[in-house]
Amino acid sequence: MLSMLTNAGASSRRPALVRSLMVALALVAWLAIGGFGGMAQGNLSGVQENDPAAFLPESAESTQANELIADFSEDTSLPALLVIEADDGGALTPQDLAAIGTLAESIPGLDLPGGATVADYLVTSQIPTVPSEDGEAALLPISLDAAQASDLLGEDEERVSTAVTERIRAEVADTLPDADLAGWVTGPAAGVADLVSAFAGIDGILLGVALAVVLVILAIVYRSPLLPFAVILTSVFSLCLAALVIVPLAGADVLLLNGQSQGILSILVIGAATDYSLLLVARYREELTRNEHPAAAMRAAWRATLEPIAASAGTVIVGLLCLLLSDLGSNASLGPIAAIGIVASVLGALTLLPALLLVLGARSRAMFWPSRPRYAPERSVQDAGVPTTGLWARVATLVTKRARVVWVSTAVVLGVLAAFATTFQAEGTSDNDVFLSEVESVAGEEVLAEHFAVGTVQPIQVVAPEGSTDDVLAAAESVDGVTSAAVVTEGSGQGVPGQGEAMVIDGRVLVEVVTTDSAESQAVLATVTEVRTALETVNEDILVGGEAAQRLDTQETAERDLRTIIPVVLLVIALMLMILLRSVVAPLVLLAANVLSFAATMGLSALVFNHLLDFPGADATVPLYGFVFLVALGIDYSIFLMTRVREESLQLGTRPGVRTGLAVTGGVITSAGLVLAATFSALWVIPLLFLAQLAFIVAVGVLIDTFVVRSLLVPGLVHDLGRRTWWPWARRMPAD
């Protein structure tokens, strides 16, 4: 493609032939990428890993404990819990219990995709009926084999846990209403199934909404029915390229891809590819007024946008790769996954889009119809290079005339919002709070808690030296929030107080600690912490594991990641900007402005989440993801602005350069910001708390960066500093 652009202005037949060949090769290559990448895009869901335990580091206490816990049982189970009530809410009759028993007997024989049955994936085919003490409900514990829960079934490659859950739910809906009973399938297996179902909208609904929103924005921006489709095609093919790389890496366990990462990848590629395309198209349109031949215009536009696009993408990639420092596998893998998406976006914008523009509109400039740019050589040389009309010319004039007032007042407003960032609640949420829509697993959990001791479903599990059993039991039962503790005995498979001999494996025993709160709740984490503290005084070799301990370790690891990664991201981006802008002051100005923008965004988000939307809190990874995406992506717009300001400052001086740079880049950067904000807003269609919060933070933050930081704060501050902005190489710039 570079050869094509280098020879674009040549009039000889041979260079033209070479150029045409390069364009053809680029299109053929991208068609192949689209064909194979489209299939890879459909396979992304099949290589997902949504088990939180897989993301914890080996050093986590729960990880070490769970490795030892596996030795105490031949099979590990993923329970699905079918809780049943009478329709009238009264006590269950003998006839009700008989109907429930018949249902329990039928569940193992239920058919699944691919000719299998539910029994093929159960730890035990015997499903007991457990009446509640109040006599108003019954519980059917269905133990799926955890080792097989992620296997794929049938042509649709449905996961076992999802297939079993949905099949049982269908059977419940078909049989229980006739017996005047109501049932809910809940528990860990059902929670995973509901989570997978929520992520199932990523491939279809999310992409459809994102692309539709981008198409509408581009149609308004370009006022052309053809050009938006070229940009959309670039985004879609870029996503195919990213999927083509990620699927084999995730399939080989080189990367951990979960549903959240896949959703972020889709939105990020569409938004980034569109942003880079906007920058190229805007410069191409500008060059078409200066060059008679579109190929020559494309060469000039490509060269002019290569540096800012490469610098922007490089900054984003380096910032994202800082996530590799995370101890959580999900965070660490998101870095390279998103970085691959950015690389694909750059390649699409710099190779596929130029080829499409040259092929489809080379002679008639039809891509810009009906507002085709006309060749006007008298405009090719401008004395000052300052647009005098239009919205952004007026904004540039206002900012540069009252620079200090503008940037100080803007900083004060952002500072006020930033003050509320300390109220952002990111201590974690319960598993049931992750869903924004009504799901059966959550509704069933509420019914279960009304009639049964939910802490018995997934108790805290303690691995301790054999000789400390009595002290462990006493210490655990002394903790508030613990209802009982029992050692696992031979042949029981569960804690049964006072029955049989304790099971001893390699000099260790397993103690199960039943809590008042369920393992999915946020309240149980405080109990886990207190149990660990109490057992530390008994023996330092004791390990505490189980579902609740995994969640606690995940949240604590995410909090450590936040403290570790943020300083590294700031340092790396500062160094990247110093190299790009050949300055020390300018990068520090941009970084300070974007950090203030992030803090203001988090403050505004805290107000909205806490008081308007009444969210139950946020996962500890939300601020980390918000920071990485906002600082890395938000700095894009400042880079687009400042590279043009530097280009103009070398000719005109810094203060005139600020005015020119803001005037000529205002429209395209604003359009790019709107597109990126709109694409991230599409994450709202996935009914999960994490993605909704990330969508709001990034979308609002991008708009603040676009309309406030890049339009008012940065140009006002740079104009006020003048040539000092480029210190220590300020003398290379003309005097203001």
Secondary structure, DSSP 8 states (H G I E B T S, - for coil): -HHHHHTTT--SHHHHHHHHHHHHHHHHHHHHHHHHHHHHHHHGGGGB---GGGGS-TTSHHHHHHHHHGGG-SS-EEEEEEEEEETTSS---HHHHHHHHHHHHHGGG-B-GGG-BGGGGBS-S----EE-TTSSEEEEEEEEETTTTT-EETTTTEEHHHHHHHHHHHHHHHHTGGGTEEEEEESHHHHHHHHHHHHTTIIIIIHHHHHHHHHHHHHHHH--SSHHHHHHHHHHHHHHHHHHHHHHHHHTTSS-B-HHHHHHHHHHHHHHHHHHHHHHHHHHHHHHTT-SSHHHHHHHHHHHHHHHHHHHHHHHHHHHHGGGG-SSHHHHHHHHHHHHHHHHHHHIIIIIHHHHHHHHHTTT-GGGTTS-----GGGSS-SS----SSHHHHHHHHHHHTHHHHHHHHHHHHHHHHGGGGG---S---GGGGBSS--HHHHHHHHHHHHS-GGGTS-EEEEEEGGGHHHHHHHHHTSTTEEEEEEBBTTTSSB-TTSS-B--BTTEEEEEEEESS-TTSSTHHHHHHHHHHHHHTT-TT-EEESHHHHHHHHHHHHHHHHHHHHHHHHHHHHHHHHHHHT-SHHHHHHHHHHHHHHHHHHHHHHHIIIIIS------THHHHHHHHHHHHHHHHHHHHHHHHHHHHHHHH-HHHHHHHHHHHHHHHHHHHHHHHHHHHHGGGGS-BHHHHHHHHHHHHHHHHIIIIIIIIIHHHHHHHHGGGGGTTSGGGS---
